Amino acid sequence: MSQLMAATSADSLELITFRTGDMLFGLNIRQVREINCQLPLTPLPCDARHLCGVISLRGDVLTVLNLNALVGLPPSPRRSDGTFVIFEVDGERMALCVDAVDDIVSCERAQLLPVPESFPVRCASDFSGVLPTASELLYVLDPQMFAAERREE
């Protein structure tokens, strides 16, 4: 691969976008393993606010993270099903329960704006940046932070 192509691919991002409530979020498509809307969600016996429950995916049990709780949004209603964005961080697969999956957005890393300083500290660390689109802001999530938070609690 030429140096120009390597630099171009390192500077480019493809984001899978999805909605929770009125907000648009995105994850680097390289970390997303699949989108699945046919799995039942099993609640957990404990009251962990940041977890929705678990799903069974081809013999593996995956933790489903509560995106609203992780980024400081009001709680969403508990559901027994959902659309799951399954992603991998450091060899561990996890899922986010989202309201709807939107589109794939391509951008340059330089287009990402820093998270505003006015964001609450807890919330700001979950984002890689903010991408302005024609109609709204796309909040780019940092799944490394989700994995770290899950291990701490």
N, CA, C and O atoms as a GROMACS GRO file, in nm:
protein
  612
    1MET      N    1   0.085  -0.117   0.000
    1MET     CA    2   0.000   0.000   0.000
    1MET      C    3   0.090   0.124   0.000
    1MET      O    4   0.188   0.130   0.074
    2SER      N    5   0.056   0.218  -0.081
    2SER     CA    6   0.136   0.339  -0.088
    2SER      C    7   0.118   0.422   0.038
    2SER      O    8   0.019   0.407   0.110
    3GLN      N    9   0.215   0.511   0.064
    3GLN     CA   10   0.205   0.597   0.183
    3GLN      C   11   0.082   0.687   0.176
    3GLN      O   12   0.019   0.715   0.277
    4LEU      N   13   0.049   0.733   0.055
    4LEU     CA   14  -0.067   0.820   0.038
    4LEU      C   15  -0.195   0.746   0.074
    4LEU      O   16  -0.281   0.800   0.144
    5MET      N   17  -0.209   0.621   0.026
    5MET     CA   18  -0.329   0.543   0.058
    5MET      C   19  -0.336   0.513   0.208
    5MET      O   20  -0.444   0.518   0.267
    6ALA      N   21  -0.222   0.481   0.269
    6ALA     CA   22  -0.220   0.451   0.413
    6ALA      C   23  -0.261   0.574   0.493
    6ALA      O   24  -0.338   0.563   0.589
    7ALA      N   25  -0.210   0.690   0.454
    7ALA     CA   26  -0.245   0.814   0.525
    7ALA      C   27  -0.393   0.846   0.506
    7ALA      O   28  -0.460   0.889   0.600
    8THR      N   29  -0.445   0.824   0.385
    8THR     CA   30  -0.585   0.852   0.358
    8THR      C   31  -0.675   0.762   0.442
    8THR      O   32  -0.772   0.810   0.501
    9SER      N   33  -0.645   0.632   0.447
    9SER     CA   34  -0.731   0.541   0.523
    9SER      C   35  -0.722   0.569   0.673
    9SER      O   36  -0.820   0.550   0.744
   10ALA      N   37  -0.606   0.612   0.722
   10ALA     CA   38  -0.592   0.643   0.864
   10ALA      C   39  -0.668   0.770   0.900
   10ALA      O   40  -0.711   0.786   1.015
   11ASP      N   41  -0.686   0.859   0.804
   11ASP     CA   42  -0.755   0.985   0.830
   11ASP      C   43  -0.906   0.975   0.808
   11ASP      O   44  -0.979   1.067   0.844
   12SER      N   45  -0.953   0.865   0.750
   12SER     CA   46  -1.094   0.848   0.719
   12SER      C   47  -1.164   0.765   0.825
   12SER      O   48  -1.104   0.678   0.889
   13LEU      N   49  -1.291   0.793   0.843
   13LEU     CA   50  -1.375   0.717   0.935
   13LEU      C   51  -1.504   0.678   0.865
   13LEU      O   52  -1.560   0.756   0.789
   14GLU      N   53  -1.550   0.558   0.892
   14GLU     CA   54  -1.685   0.518   0.853
   14GLU      C   55  -1.758   0.487   0.982
   14GLU      O   56  -1.713   0.407   1.064
   15LEU      N   57  -1.872   0.552   1.000
   15LEU     CA   58  -1.948   0.540   1.124
   15LEU      C   59  -2.084   0.479   1.096
   15LEU      O   60  -2.155   0.521   1.004
   16ILE      N   61  -2.121   0.378   1.175
   16ILE     CA   62  -2.258   0.329   1.171
   16ILE      C   63  -2.336   0.420   1.266
   16ILE      O   64  -2.294   0.441   1.380
   17THR      N   65  -2.447   0.474   1.220
   17THR     CA   66  -2.521   0.569   1.303
   17THR      C   67  -2.652   0.507   1.351
   17THR      O   68  -2.712   0.424   1.283
   18PHE      N   69  -2.695   0.549   1.468
   18PHE     CA   70  -2.817   0.497   1.528
   18PHE      C   71  -2.875   0.602   1.621
   18PHE      O   72  -2.807   0.696   1.661
   19ARG      N   73  -3.001   0.582   1.654
   19ARG     CA   74  -3.074   0.678   1.737
   19ARG      C   75  -3.117   0.616   1.869
   19ARG      O   76  -3.154   0.499   1.878
   20THR      N   77  -3.110   0.699   1.969
   20THR     CA   78  -3.172   0.672   2.098
   20THR      C   79  -3.242   0.800   2.136
   20THR      O   80  -3.178   0.905   2.152
   21GLY      N   81  -3.373   0.792   2.150
   21GLY     CA   82  -3.449   0.915   2.172
   21GLY      C   83  -3.433   1.006   2.051
   21GLY      O   84  -3.443   0.961   1.937
   22ASP      N   85  -3.408   1.132   2.077
   22ASP     CA   86  -3.392   1.230   1.969
   22ASP      C   87  -3.247   1.249   1.927
   22ASP      O   88  -3.218   1.335   1.844
   23MET      N   89  -3.156   1.172   1.983
   23MET     CA   90  -3.014   1.195   1.957
   23MET      C   91  -2.958   1.095   1.858
   23MET      O   92  -3.002   0.979   1.852
   24LEU      N   93  -2.861   1.141   1.780
   24LEU     CA   94  -2.794   1.059   1.680
   24LEU      C   95  -2.654   1.028   1.730
   24LEU      O   96  -2.577   1.118   1.765
   25PHE      N   97  -2.621   0.899   1.732
   25PHE     CA   98  -2.490   0.852   1.778
   25PHE      C   99  -2.423   0.774   1.666
   25PHE      O  100  -2.489   0.730   1.572
   26GLY      N  101  -2.292   0.756   1.678
   26GLY     CA  102  -2.220   0.676   1.581
   26GLY      C  103  -2.106   0.600   1.647
   26GLY      O  104  -2.051   0.642   1.748
   27LEU      N  105  -2.073   0.485   1.585
   27LEU     CA  106  -1.959   0.403   1.625
   27LEU      C  107  -1.876   0.375   1.501
   27LEU      O  108  -1.929   0.361   1.391
   28ASN      N  109  -1.745   0.367   1.520
   28ASN     CA  110  -1.656   0.330   1.410
   28ASN      C  111  -1.699   0.192   1.360
   28ASN      O  112  -1.707   0.096   1.436
   29ILE      N  113  -1.726   0.184   1.231
   29ILE     CA  114  -1.778   0.060   1.174
   29ILE      C  115  -1.680  -0.056   1.189
   29ILE      O  116  -1.721  -0.172   1.186
   30ARG      N  117  -1.553  -0.027   1.204
   30ARG     CA  118  -1.453  -0.134   1.222
   30ARG      C  119  -1.470  -0.208   1.354
   30ARG      O  120  -1.425  -0.321   1.368
   31GLN      N  121  -1.535  -0.144   1.450
   31GLN     CA  122  -1.557  -0.209   1.579
   31GLN      C  123  -1.694  -0.277   1.588
   31GLN      O  124  -1.718  -0.356   1.679
   32VAL      N  125  -1.782  -0.248   1.493
   32VAL     CA  126  -1.915  -0.308   1.494
   32VAL      C  127  -1.909  -0.445   1.427
   32VAL      O  128  -1.855  -0.459   1.318
   33ARG      N  129  -1.964  -0.545   1.494
   33ARG     CA  130  -1.964  -0.681   1.441
   33ARG      C  131  -2.095  -0.714   1.369
   33ARG      O  132  -2.095  -0.784   1.268
   34GLU      N  133  -2.206  -0.664   1.421
   34GLU     CA  134  -2.334  -0.686   1.354
   34GLU      C  135  -2.443  -0.602   1.418
   34GLU      O  136  -2.428  -0.548   1.528
   35ILE      N  137  -2.554  -0.594   1.346
   35ILE     CA  138  -2.677  -0.533   1.395
   35ILE      C  139  -2.779  -0.646   1.402
   35ILE      O  140  -2.794  -0.721   1.305
   36ASN      N  141  -2.848  -0.659   1.514
   36ASN     CA  142  -2.943  -0.769   1.528
   36ASN      C  143  -3.068  -0.717   1.598
   36ASN      O  144  -3.061  -0.654   1.703
   37CYS      N  145  -3.183  -0.745   1.538
   37CYS     CA  146  -3.310  -0.701   1.600
   37CYS      C  147  -3.402  -0.820   1.625
   37CYS      O  148  -3.524  -0.803   1.637
   38GLN      N  149  -3.345  -0.940   1.633
   38GLN     CA  150  -3.428  -1.059   1.651
   38GLN      C  151  -3.396  -1.136   1.778
   38GLN      O  152  -3.434  -1.252   1.791
   39LEU      N  153  -3.327  -1.074   1.871
   39LEU     CA  154  -3.288  -1.145   1.993
   39LEU      C  155  -3.370  -1.095   2.112
   39LEU      O  156  -3.391  -0.975   2.128
   40PRO      N  157  -3.416  -1.188   2.196
   40PRO     CA  158  -3.484  -1.144   2.318
   40PRO      C  159  -3.381  -1.094   2.421
   40PRO      O  160  -3.272  -1.150   2.433
   41LEU      N  161  -3.417  -0.990   2.492
   41LEU     CA  162  -3.333  -0.933   2.596
   41LEU      C  163  -3.372  -0.995   2.730
   41LEU      O  164  -3.490  -0.993   2.768
   42THR      N  165  -3.275  -1.050   2.800
   42THR     CA  166  -3.300  -1.108   2.932
   42THR      C  167  -3.255  -1.010   3.038
   42THR      O  168  -3.138  -0.972   3.042
   43PRO      N  169  -3.346  -0.968   3.126
   43PRO     CA  170  -3.306  -0.874   3.231
   43PRO      C  171  -3.211  -0.940   3.331
   43PRO      O  172  -3.207  -1.062   3.343
   44LEU      N  173  -3.136  -0.857   3.401
   44LEU     CA  174  -3.044  -0.906   3.503
   44LEU      C  175  -3.113  -0.903   3.639
   44LEU      O  176  -3.200  -0.820   3.663
   45PRO      N  177  -3.074  -0.994   3.729
   45PRO     CA  178  -3.136  -0.996   3.862
   45PRO      C  179  -3.092  -0.878   3.950
   45PRO      O  180  -3.156  -0.848   4.050
   46CYS      N  181  -2.983  -0.811   3.912
   46CYS     CA  182  -2.936  -0.697   3.991
   46CYS      C  183  -2.987  -0.567   3.928
   46CYS      O  184  -3.039  -0.567   3.817
   47ASP      N  185  -2.972  -0.459   3.999
   47ASP     CA  186  -3.018  -0.330   3.949
   47ASP      C  187  -2.898  -0.246   3.905
   47ASP      O  188  -2.863  -0.148   3.971
   48ALA      N  189  -2.837  -0.285   3.797
   48ALA     CA  190  -2.724  -0.210   3.742
   48ALA      C  191  -2.779  -0.113   3.638
   48ALA      O  192  -2.822  -0.155   3.530
   49ARG      N  193  -2.778   0.015   3.670
   49ARG     CA  194  -2.839   0.118   3.586
   49ARG      C  195  -2.777   0.123   3.446
   49ARG      O  196  -2.846   0.154   3.349
   50HIS      N  197  -2.649   0.093   3.436
   50HIS     CA  198  -2.580   0.103   3.308
   50HIS      C  199  -2.598  -0.021   3.220
   50HIS      O  200  -2.546  -0.025   3.109
   51LEU      N  201  -2.671  -0.122   3.269
   51LEU     CA  202  -2.694  -0.244   3.192
   51LEU      C  203  -2.842  -0.263   3.165
   51LEU      O  204  -2.926  -0.241   3.253
   52CYS      N  205  -2.874  -0.304   3.041
   52CYS     CA  206  -3.013  -0.337   3.007
   52CYS      C  207  -3.042  -0.483   3.036
   52CYS      O  208  -3.156  -0.519   3.067
   53GLY      N  209  -2.940  -0.567   3.027
   53GLY     CA  210  -2.956  -0.710   3.045
   53GLY      C  211  -2.851  -0.783   2.964
   53GLY      O  212  -2.741  -0.733   2.941
   54VAL      N  213  -2.887  -0.904   2.919
   54VAL     CA  214  -2.797  -0.985   2.837
   54VAL      C  215  -2.875  -1.044   2.720
   54VAL      O  216  -2.997  -1.058   2.725
   55ILE      N  217  -2.801  -1.078   2.615
   55ILE     CA  218  -2.858  -1.148   2.501
   55ILE      C  219  -2.773  -1.271   2.474
   55ILE      O  220  -2.654  -1.274   2.505
   56SER      N  221  -2.834  -1.371   2.416
   56SER     CA  222  -2.762  -1.491   2.375
   56SER      C  223  -2.746  -1.486   2.224
   56SER      O  224  -2.844  -1.484   2.149
   57LEU      N  225  -2.621  -1.482   2.180
   57LEU     CA  226  -2.590  -1.472   2.038
   57LEU      C  227  -2.503  -1.590   1.997
   57LEU      O  228  -2.385  -1.596   2.029
   58ARG      N  229  -2.564  -1.685   1.926
   58ARG     CA  230  -2.493  -1.803   1.877
   58ARG      C  231  -2.409  -1.871   1.986
   58ARG      O  232  -2.292  -1.903   1.965
   59GLY      N  233  -2.471  -1.891   2.102
   59GLY     CA  234  -2.406  -1.962   2.211
   59GLY      C  235  -2.323  -1.875   2.305
   59GLY      O  236  -2.274  -1.926   2.406
   60ASP      N  237  -2.306  -1.748   2.275
   60ASP     CA  238  -2.234  -1.657   2.364
   60ASP      C  239  -2.334  -1.563   2.432
   60ASP      O  240  -2.430  -1.518   2.370
   61VAL      N  241  -2.310  -1.536   2.558
   61VAL     CA  242  -2.393  -1.441   2.632
   61VAL      C  243  -2.321  -1.306   2.631
   61VAL      O  244  -2.208  -1.295   2.676
   62LEU      N  245  -2.391  -1.204   2.579
   62LEU     CA  246  -2.332  -1.071   2.567
   62LEU      C  247  -2.403  -0.973   2.659
   62LEU      O  248  -2.525  -0.976   2.673
   63THR      N  249  -2.326  -0.887   2.721
   63THR     CA  250  -2.381  -0.779   2.803
   63THR      C  251  -2.440  -0.672   2.712
   63THR      O  252  -2.378  -0.634   2.613
   64VAL      N  253  -2.559  -0.624   2.747
   64VAL     CA  254  -2.623  -0.516   2.672
   64VAL      C  255  -2.616  -0.391   2.758
   64VAL      O  256  -2.674  -0.384   2.867
   65LEU      N  257  -2.545  -0.292   2.707
   65LEU     CA  258  -2.525  -0.167   2.780
   65LEU      C  259  -2.642  -0.072   2.758
   65LEU      O  260  -2.699  -0.066   2.649
   66ASN      N  261  -2.676   0.002   2.861
   66ASN     CA  262  -2.782   0.102   2.855
   66ASN      C  263  -2.719   0.234   2.811
   66ASN      O  264  -2.660   0.305   2.893
   67LEU      N  265  -2.731   0.266   2.684
   67LEU     CA  266  -2.667   0.385   2.629
   67LEU      C  267  -2.715   0.511   2.700
   67LEU      O  268  -2.635   0.600   2.728
   68ASN      N  269  -2.843   0.519   2.728
   68ASN     CA  270  -2.896   0.638   2.796
   68ASN      C  271  -2.825   0.662   2.929
   68ASN      O  272  -2.783   0.774   2.958
   69ALA      N  273  -2.811   0.558   3.009
   69ALA     CA  274  -2.745   0.573   3.139
   69ALA      C  275  -2.597   0.606   3.122
   69ALA      O  276  -2.543   0.686   3.198
   70LEU      N  277  -2.533   0.547   3.023
   70LEU     CA  278  -2.390   0.571   3.003
   70LEU      C  279  -2.358   0.714   2.964
   70LEU      O  280  -2.256   0.768   3.005
   71VAL      N  281  -2.446   0.776   2.886
   71VAL     CA  282  -2.416   0.912   2.839
   71VAL      C  283  -2.499   1.018   2.910
   71VAL      O  284  -2.499   1.134   2.869
   72GLY      N  285  -2.568   0.980   3.016
   72GLY     CA  286  -2.639   1.079   3.097
   72GLY      C  287  -2.773   1.125   3.045
   72GLY      O  288  -2.819   1.233   3.082
   73LEU      N  289  -2.838   1.045   2.960
   73LEU     CA  290  -2.972   1.079   2.912
   73LEU      C  291  -3.077   1.023   3.007
   73LEU      O  292  -3.047   0.933   3.086
   74PRO      N  293  -3.199   1.076   3.002
   74PRO     CA  294  -3.306   1.018   3.084
   74PRO      C  295  -3.326   0.871   3.049
   74PRO      O  296  -3.303   0.831   2.934
   75PRO      N  297  -3.367   0.790   3.145
   75PRO     CA  298  -3.383   0.647   3.117
   75PRO      C  299  -3.488   0.621   3.010
   75PRO      O  300  -3.589   0.690   3.000
   76SER      N  301  -3.460   0.518   2.930
   76SER     CA  302  -3.559   0.475   2.831
   76SER      C  303  -3.640   0.362   2.894
   76SER      O  304  -3.595   0.298   2.988
   77PRO      N  305  -3.760   0.339   2.843
   77PRO     CA  306  -3.843   0.233   2.902
   77PRO      C  307  -3.776   0.097   2.886
   77PRO      O  308  -3.712   0.069   2.784
   78ARG      N  309  -3.792   0.012   2.987
   78ARG     CA  310  -3.739  -0.125   2.980
   78ARG      C  311  -3.815  -0.201   2.872
   78ARG      O  312  -3.937  -0.191   2.860
   79ARG      N  313  -3.739  -0.278   2.793
   79ARG     CA  314  -3.801  -0.355   2.685
   79ARG      C  315  -3.756  -0.499   2.693
   79ARG      O  316  -3.653  -0.530   2.754
   80SER      N  317  -3.833  -0.586   2.632
   80SER     CA  318  -3.792  -0.727   2.628
   80SER      C  319  -3.728  -0.760   2.494
   80SER      O  320  -3.683  -0.873   2.472
   81ASP      N  321  -3.725  -0.663   2.404
   81ASP     CA  322  -3.659  -0.683   2.275
   81ASP      C  323  -3.593  -0.551   2.237
   81ASP      O  324  -3.595  -0.456   2.315
   82GLY      N  325  -3.536  -0.545   2.120
   82GLY     CA  326  -3.473  -0.421   2.078
   82GLY      C  327  -3.387  -0.442   1.956
   82GLY      O  328  -3.377  -0.553   1.902
   83THR      N  329  -3.326  -0.335   1.914
   83THR     CA  330  -3.226  -0.341   1.809
   83THR      C  331  -3.092  -0.330   1.878
   83THR      O  332  -3.067  -0.236   1.954
   84PHE      N  333  -3.004  -0.425   1.850
   84PHE     CA  334  -2.876  -0.431   1.918
   84PHE      C  335  -2.763  -0.404   1.821
   84PHE      O  336  -2.754  -0.464   1.714
   85VAL      N  337  -2.676  -0.310   1.860
   85VAL     CA  338  -2.552  -0.285   1.787
   85VAL      C  339  -2.445  -0.361   1.864
   85VAL      O  340  -2.410  -0.324   1.976
   86ILE      N  341  -2.395  -0.466   1.802
   86ILE     CA  342  -2.297  -0.552   1.868
   86ILE      C  343  -2.158  -0.508   1.822
   86ILE      O  344  -2.130  -0.500   1.702
   87PHE      N  345  -2.073  -0.479   1.919
   87PHE     CA  346  -1.940  -0.428   1.888
   87PHE      C  347  -1.836  -0.502   1.972
   87PHE      O  348  -1.870  -0.573   2.066
   88GLU      N  349  -1.711  -0.483   1.935
   88GLU     CA  350  -1.603  -0.552   2.005
   88GLU      C  351  -1.497  -0.451   2.047
   88GLU      O  352  -1.457  -0.363   1.971
   89VAL      N  353  -1.453  -0.468   2.172
   89VAL     CA  354  -1.345  -0.386   2.227
   89VAL      C  355  -1.248  -0.479   2.298
   89VAL      O  356  -1.288  -0.553   2.388
   90ASP      N  357  -1.123  -0.475   2.260
   90ASP     CA  358  -1.019  -0.558   2.323
   90ASP      C  359  -1.060  -0.705   2.331
   90ASP      O  360  -1.036  -0.771   2.432
   91GLY      N  361  -1.120  -0.756   2.225
   91GLY     CA  362  -1.158  -0.896   2.218
   91GLY      C  363  -1.288  -0.932   2.288
   91GLY      O  364  -1.329  -1.047   2.284
   92GLU      N  365  -1.352  -0.836   2.352
   92GLU     CA  366  -1.478  -0.862   2.422
   92GLU      C  367  -1.594  -0.803   2.343
   92GLU      O  368  -1.593  -0.685   2.307
   93ARG      N  369  -1.695  -0.888   2.316
   93ARG     CA  370  -1.814  -0.839   2.246
   93ARG      C  371  -1.918  -0.792   2.346
   93ARG      O  372  -1.939  -0.855   2.450
   94MET      N  373  -1.981  -0.680   2.314
   94MET     CA  374  -2.088  -0.621   2.394
   94MET      C  375  -2.192  -0.569   2.298
   94MET      O  376  -2.172  -0.570   2.177
   95ALA      N  377  -2.303  -0.523   2.352
   95ALA     CA  378  -2.409  -0.468   2.266
   95ALA      C  379  -2.466  -0.342   2.329
   95ALA      O  380  -2.466  -0.324   2.451
   96LEU      N  381  -2.514  -0.255   2.242
   96LEU     CA  382  -2.591  -0.138   2.282
   96LEU      C  383  -2.733  -0.160   2.233
   96LEU      O  384  -2.754  -0.203   2.120
   97CYS      N  385  -2.831  -0.133   2.317
   97CYS     CA  386  -2.971  -0.139   2.276
   97CYS      C  387  -3.009   0.000   2.227
   97CYS      O  388  -3.000   0.097   2.303
   98VAL      N  389  -3.052   0.010   2.101
   98VAL     CA  390  -3.082   0.140   2.041
   98VAL      C  391  -3.225   0.139   1.988
   98VAL      O  392  -3.286   0.034   1.970
   99ASP      N  393  -3.278   0.259   1.963
   99ASP     CA  394  -3.413   0.269   1.910
   99ASP      C  395  -3.418   0.236   1.761
   99ASP      O  396  -3.512   0.169   1.716
  100ALA      N  397  -3.319   0.280   1.686
  100ALA     CA  398  -3.318   0.256   1.541
  100ALA      C  399  -3.177   0.275   1.487
  100ALA      O  400  -3.101   0.359   1.535
  101VAL      N  401  -3.143   0.195   1.387
  101VAL     CA  402  -3.016   0.212   1.316
  101VAL      C  403  -3.044   0.296   1.194
  101VAL      O  404  -3.141   0.274   1.123
  102ASP      N  405  -2.958   0.395   1.169
  102ASP     CA  406  -2.980   0.488   1.059
  102ASP      C  407  -2.901   0.452   0.935
  102ASP      O  408  -2.952   0.385   0.845
  103ASP      N  409  -2.777   0.494   0.929
  103ASP     CA  410  -2.702   0.492   0.805
  103ASP      C  411  -2.554   0.475   0.835
  103ASP      O  412  -2.512   0.473   0.951
  104ILE      N  413  -2.476   0.463   0.730
  104ILE     CA  414  -2.330   0.467   0.742
  104ILE      C  415  -2.286   0.603   0.692
  104ILE      O  416  -2.323   0.646   0.583
  105VAL      N  417  -2.205   0.671   0.773
  105VAL     CA  418  -2.156   0.804   0.740
  105VAL      C  419  -2.005   0.798   0.727
  105VAL      O  420  -1.937   0.744   0.815
  106SER      N  421  -1.953   0.852   0.618
  106SER     CA  422  -1.808   0.861   0.599
  106SER      C  423  -1.764   1.003   0.626
  106SER      O  424  -1.832   1.099   0.589
  107CYS      N  425  -1.650   1.017   0.691
  107CYS     CA  426  -1.596   1.150   0.718
  107CYS      C  427  -1.445   1.140   0.737
  107CYS      O  428  -1.388   1.031   0.746
  108GLU      N  429  -1.383   1.254   0.743
  108GLU     CA  430  -1.242   1.262   0.777
  108GLU      C  431  -1.232   1.288   0.927
  108GLU      O  432  -1.315   1.358   0.984
  109ARG      N  433  -1.129   1.232   0.990
  109ARG     CA  434  -1.111   1.255   1.134
  109ARG      C  435  -1.104   1.404   1.167
  109ARG      O  436  -1.149   1.446   1.273
  110ALA      N  437  -1.048   1.482   1.076
  110ALA     CA  438  -1.034   1.626   1.099
  110ALA      C  439  -1.170   1.696   1.109
  110ALA      O  440  -1.179   1.807   1.162
  111GLN      N  441  -1.276   1.633   1.058
  111GLN     CA  442  -1.410   1.693   1.066
  111GLN      C  443  -1.472   1.679   1.204
  111GLN      O  444  -1.566   1.751   1.238
  112LEU      N  445  -1.419   1.587   1.285
  112LEU     CA  446  -1.471   1.569   1.421
  112LEU      C  447  -1.432   1.688   1.507
  112LEU      O  448  -1.315   1.726   1.513
  113LEU      N  449  -1.529   1.744   1.572
  113LEU     CA  450  -1.505   1.855   1.665
  113LEU      C  451  -1.488   1.799   1.805
  113LEU      O  452  -1.546   1.695   1.838
  114PRO      N  453  -1.411   1.867   1.889
  114PRO     CA  454  -1.400   1.819   2.027
  114PRO      C  455  -1.533   1.831   2.100
  114PRO      O  456  -1.618   1.913   2.066
  115VAL      N  457  -1.549   1.747   2.199
  115VAL     CA  458  -1.669   1.753   2.282
  115VAL      C  459  -1.664   1.886   2.357
  115VAL      O  460  -1.561   1.920   2.415
  116PRO      N  461  -1.773   1.962   2.358
  116PRO     CA  462  -1.772   2.092   2.426
  116PRO      C  463  -1.733   2.080   2.573
  116PRO      O  464  -1.769   1.983   2.641
  117GLU      N  465  -1.658   2.177   2.621
  117GLU     CA  466  -1.614   2.177   2.761
  117GLU      C  467  -1.732   2.183   2.858
  117GLU      O  468  -1.718   2.146   2.974
  118SER      N  469  -1.846   2.230   2.811
  118SER     CA  470  -1.963   2.240   2.898
  118SER      C  471  -2.030   2.106   2.924
  118SER      O  472  -2.118   2.096   3.010
  119PHE      N  473  -1.990   2.000   2.850
  119PHE     CA  474  -2.046   1.868   2.875
  119PHE      C  475  -2.005   1.823   3.014
  119PHE      O  476  -1.894   1.853   3.060
  120PRO      N  477  -2.093   1.752   3.083
  120PRO     CA  478  -2.052   1.695   3.212
  120PRO      C  479  -1.933   1.602   3.191
  120PRO      O  480  -1.927   1.530   3.092
  121VAL      N  481  -1.838   1.604   3.284
  121VAL     CA  482  -1.716   1.525   3.270
  121VAL      C  483  -1.748   1.378   3.247
  121VAL      O  484  -1.687   1.316   3.160
  122ARG      N  485  -1.840   1.323   3.321
  122ARG     CA  486  -1.876   1.181   3.307
  122ARG      C  487  -1.921   1.151   3.166
  122ARG      O  488  -1.888   1.046   3.110
  123CYS      N  489  -1.997   1.240   3.110
  123CYS     CA  490  -2.054   1.221   2.976
  123CYS      C  491  -1.950   1.245   2.867
  123CYS      O  492  -1.944   1.169   2.770
  124ALA      N  493  -1.869   1.347   2.882
  124ALA     CA  494  -1.775   1.386   2.777
  124ALA      C  495  -1.674   1.277   2.745
  124ALA      O  496  -1.633   1.264   2.630
  125SER      N  497  -1.634   1.199   2.843
  125SER     CA  498  -1.531   1.098   2.820
  125SER      C  499  -1.582   0.982   2.734
  125SER      O  500  -1.501   0.904   2.684
  126ASP      N  501  -1.712   0.970   2.716
  126ASP     CA  502  -1.768   0.862   2.635
  126ASP      C  503  -1.764   0.890   2.485
  126ASP      O  504  -1.797   0.803   2.405
  127PHE      N  505  -1.725   1.011   2.447
  127PHE     CA  506  -1.729   1.051   2.307
  127PHE      C  507  -1.590   1.074   2.250
  127PHE      O  508  -1.501   1.127   2.318
  128SER      N  509  -1.572   1.032   2.124
  128SER     CA  510  -1.450   1.063   2.050
  128SER      C  511  -1.456   1.203   1.992
  128SER      O  512  -1.353   1.266   1.969
  129GLY      N  513  -1.577   1.250   1.968
  129GLY     CA  514  -1.596   1.382   1.910
  129GLY      C  515  -1.738   1.400   1.863
  129GLY      O  516  -1.824   1.313   1.882
  130VAL      N  517  -1.762   1.514   1.802
  130VAL     CA  518  -1.894   1.549   1.752
  130VAL      C  519  -1.879   1.584   1.605
  130VAL      O  520  -1.790   1.661   1.568
  131LEU      N  521  -1.966   1.528   1.521
  131LEU     CA  522  -1.963   1.555   1.378
  131LEU      C  523  -2.088   1.632   1.338
  131LEU      O  524  -2.198   1.580   1.348
  132PRO      N  525  -2.071   1.758   1.295
  132PRO     CA  526  -2.189   1.831   1.247
  132PRO      C  527  -2.236   1.773   1.114
  132PRO      O  528  -2.156   1.750   1.024
  133THR      N  529  -2.366   1.748   1.102
  133THR     CA  530  -2.424   1.704   0.975
  133THR      C  531  -2.513   1.818   0.925
  133THR      O  532  -2.522   1.923   0.989
  134ALA      N  533  -2.578   1.797   0.814
  134ALA     CA  534  -2.662   1.903   0.757
  134ALA      C  535  -2.777   1.942   0.849
  134ALA      O  536  -2.821   2.057   0.849
  135SER      N  537  -2.827   1.846   0.929
  135SER     CA  538  -2.947   1.875   1.008
  135SER      C  539  -2.930   1.862   1.159
  135SER      O  540  -3.016   1.908   1.235
  136GLU      N  541  -2.822   1.798   1.204
  136GLU     CA  542  -2.806   1.775   1.348
  136GLU      C  543  -2.662   1.739   1.380
  136GLU      O  544  -2.577   1.730   1.290
  137LEU      N  545  -2.635   1.718   1.507
  137LEU     CA  546  -2.502   1.676   1.549
  137LEU      C  547  -2.501   1.525   1.567
  137LEU      O  548  -2.595   1.466   1.619
  138LEU      N  549  -2.392   1.464   1.524
  138LEU     CA  550  -2.370   1.320   1.539
  138LEU      C  551  -2.264   1.303   1.648
  138LEU      O  552  -2.151   1.348   1.632
  139TYR      N  553  -2.302   1.238   1.756
  139TYR     CA  554  -2.211   1.216   1.868
  139TYR      C  555  -2.139   1.083   1.846
  139TYR      O  556  -2.202   0.977   1.845
  140VAL      N  557  -2.007   1.089   1.828
  140VAL     CA  558  -1.928   0.970   1.799
  140VAL      C  559  -1.882   0.910   1.931
  140VAL      O  560  -1.808   0.973   2.008
  141LEU      N  561  -1.925   0.788   1.956
  141LEU     CA  562  -1.898   0.719   2.082
  141LEU      C  563  -1.760   0.656   2.083
  141LEU      O  564  -1.707   0.617   1.979
  142ASP      N  565  -1.702   0.647   2.202
  142ASP     CA  566  -1.574   0.580   2.222
  142ASP      C  567  -1.600   0.451   2.299
  142ASP      O  568  -1.612   0.454   2.422
  143PRO      N  569  -1.610   0.337   2.230
  143PRO     CA  570  -1.644   0.212   2.300
  143PRO      C  571  -1.538   0.168   2.400
  143PRO      O  572  -1.568   0.088   2.489
  144GLN      N  573  -1.414   0.217   2.388
  144GLN     CA  574  -1.312   0.185   2.488
  144GLN      C  575  -1.357   0.233   2.626
  144GLN      O  576  -1.333   0.165   2.727
  145MET      N  577  -1.422   0.348   2.631
  145MET     CA  578  -1.469   0.402   2.759
  145MET      C  579  -1.582   0.316   2.816
  145MET      O  580  -1.590   0.297   2.937
  146PHE      N  581  -1.669   0.265   2.728
  146PHE     CA  582  -1.778   0.180   2.776
  146PHE      C  583  -1.722   0.054   2.840
  146PHE      O  584  -1.768   0.010   2.945
  147ALA      N  585  -1.622  -0.004   2.775
  147ALA     CA  586  -1.562  -0.126   2.828
  147ALA      C  587  -1.496  -0.098   2.962
  147ALA      O  588  -1.507  -0.179   3.055
  148ALA      N  589  -1.427   0.014   2.973
  148ALA     CA  590  -1.361   0.050   3.099
  148ALA      C  591  -1.464   0.072   3.210
  148ALA      O  592  -1.444   0.025   3.323
  149GLU      N  593  -1.572   0.142   3.180
  149GLU     CA  594  -1.677   0.168   3.280
  149GLU      C  595  -1.742   0.038   3.325
  149GLU      O  596  -1.773   0.021   3.443
  150ARG      N  597  -1.763  -0.054   3.231
  150ARG     CA  598  -1.828  -0.180   3.265
  150ARG      C  599  -1.739  -0.261   3.360
  150ARG      O  600  -1.789  -0.326   3.452
  151ARG      N  601  -1.609  -0.256   3.337
  151ARG     CA  602  -1.518  -0.332   3.423
  151ARG      C  603  -1.507  -0.271   3.562
  151ARG      O  604  -1.486  -0.343   3.660
  152GLU      N  605  -1.521  -0.138   3.572
  152GLU     CA  606  -1.508  -0.070   3.701
  152GLU      C  607  -1.627  -0.096   3.791
  152GLU      O  608  -1.612  -0.101   3.913
  153GLU      N  609  -1.746  -0.114   3.734
  153GLU     CA  610  -1.867  -0.127   3.817
  153GLU      C  611  -1.899  -0.270   3.851
  153GLU      O  612  -1.997  -0.297   3.920
   0.00000   0.00000   0.00000
